[in-house]
Amino acid sequence: MDASEIIRDKILGKENENAPVFNPSRTILRKQLFVNGINAVKNLATPTAPRCTHLGCALKKNSDENTWECPCHGSRFSENGELLENPANSNLNRR
């Protein structure tokens, strides 16, 4: 959708606020990328269980909703380990 709007605006000679995000010559070396990388490594290296079935990040307990949530990619699991939201594609491994 964004691509079609960017092309439309380019044809009409208008500036599109999303164009810089999709520019092929953009740089991804930004402070936020560094922060996200550090957080991902920290979550992968945290010696806790349960771990996300997607890529193994340490899950965080959400007491308000009684769920386990993955800070790396957003998977959510019920208190019993049932998958609620992707990208994980299986329930938690309970031992």
N, C-alpha and C positions, 0 to 999 in steps of 0.2 A: 504494500500500500504506500509506504513511504517513498519507494523508488518511483512509483508512477506519479506521485505528487511532485517529487524533485524534478523529474523530466518535464512535467507540465509547466512548472514554474520557470524552468530553464528556457523552454520554448517561448513563454510569455515575457521573458526578461525580468522576472521577479526573483527576489532573494528568498530562499527557503531555509528556515532555521535548522532543519535536519540535514541539509546538504553536507556540512563539515563531518558529520558522523559517518557518512557513507563515502566520503572522498577516498579514492584508492591511494592517494599519496599522504594520508594522515599518519601520524605517529601514535603508537600505542604506549610509548614510554612516558607514562604520566604517574604522578604520585599515587593516585588511587589504585592503579594496577599493582604497584609495589606493595601497598597496604593489603590488597586482596591476596596477593601471593604469600605474604607473611602469615596472614590469618589462615589460609588454606594449609600451609605447612604445619602451623601450630595445631590445627584441628586434626591433621593426619597423624601427628606425633604424640598427641595427648593419649596417655595410657589409661583409657577408661572403656567401659562397656556401658551401654550397647554401642555398636558401630553401625553406620548406615550401610545397607546392602548395595547401594549404588557404587560408591568408590571408597568406602571405609572411613569416612570422617566420624569424629566423635559426636554423638548426638547430645543435644541440650534439652533438658526437661522444661516444658512449658506448663507450669503449675496451674495457670488460669484456665487452660483448655484440656488439661490432663493428657498431653501428647508429648512425644519425643520429636524434635525438629533438627534437621541437618543444616548447620550454618553454611556449608559449602555450596549446596545446590538446591536447597529448599524442600527436600523430601520430608514428609511428615508421617508419623506412625502413631497408632493408638497406644494407650497405656499397656495394652496386652501385646503390642508388637505388630499389629495388623497395619498394612500399608494403607495410608489415607490419600497421599498425594505423591506424584512422580517427581523426579525422574527415576527413583528406585523402582524396580519391577518385581520385588518379592518382599514378603514379610520379614521381620527381624528374626535372626537365628537365636532362639532361646535355648540355653543349655541347662 
